[in-house]
Amino acid sequence: MNKCPYCDTSYNEILQTGFVGCQRCYSEIDSLKEAIKQMYGDKKHKGKKIKGESGII
């Protein structure tokens, strides 16, 4: 699918604007999934730790 059924954002719109329509776009737009996989491979987002939790930022 090249368009998100939830927010109606297309893959081409994302490429033109640089903005994803909603969180579901990542799982609904096949072309976007492939582009992200090519850019990042199998890396997973781990987020940031809050200062003080481990003492390291």
Secondary structure, DSSP 8 states (H G I E B T S, - for coil): --B-TTT--BHHHHHHHS--SSTTHHHH-HHHHHHHHHHHTT--------TTSSS--
